[in-house]
């Protein structure tokens, strides 16, 4: 999956010595991390709300603050 994302979003991803490529890879990894945290937050909020669990909902808020 990593190689797929790199080929899709980073031009000349195999040239890791190029500062522009390194910056693009860093930006992509940051965006992917933020999106993963957001979807984890969303899933936990939904599950916490449906189950009535305060601890799962609180953990969701913690995940949101990590993003």
C-alpha positions in Angstrom: 0.0 0.0 0.0 2.9 2.3 0.7 4.4 1.9 -2.7 1.0 2.4 -4.3 0.5 5.7 -2.4 4.0 6.8 -3.3 3.6 6.1 -7.0 0.2 7.8 -7.0 1.1 11.0 -5.1 4.8 11.5 -5.3 6.5 12.2 -8.6 9.9 10.4 -8.9 9.4 8.7 -5.6 12.4 6.4 -6.1 14.8 9.3 -6.1 15.0 9.6 -2.3 18.1 11.8 -2.5 16.1 14.7 -4.0 15.0 17.2 -1.3 11.7 17.8 -3.1 10.9 14.1 -3.1 11.8 13.8 0.5 9.6 16.7 1.4 6.7 15.2 -0.6 7.1 11.9 1.1 7.1 13.6 4.5 4.0 15.6 3.6 2.2 12.5 2.3 3.0 10.5 5.5 1.7 13.4 7.6 -1.5 13.5 5.7 -2.0 9.8 5.9 -1.4 9.8 9.6 -3.9 12.6 10.2 -6.5 10.9 8.1 -6.0 7.6 9.9 -6.4 9.3 13.3 -9.5 11.1 12.1 -11.2 7.9 10.9 -10.2 6.2 14.1 -11.8 9.1 16.0 -15.0 8.8 13.9 -15.3 5.1 14.4 -14.8 5.4 18.1 -17.3 8.2 18.4 -19.9 6.2 16.5 -19.3 3.0 18.6 -19.1 4.9 21.8 -22.4 6.8 21.1 -24.2 3.6 20.0 -23.0 1.6 22.9 -23.4 4.4 25.5 -19.8 4.0 26.6 -18.3 7.1 28.0 -14.8 5.6 28.0 -14.8 4.8 24.2 -16.1 8.3 23.5 -13.4 9.9 25.7 -10.8 7.7 23.9 -12.2 9.1 20.6 -11.6 12.6 21.8 -8.0 11.6 22.8 -7.5 10.3 19.2 -8.8 13.5 17.8 -6.3 15.5 19.8 -3.5 13.3 18.5 -4.3 14.4 14.9 
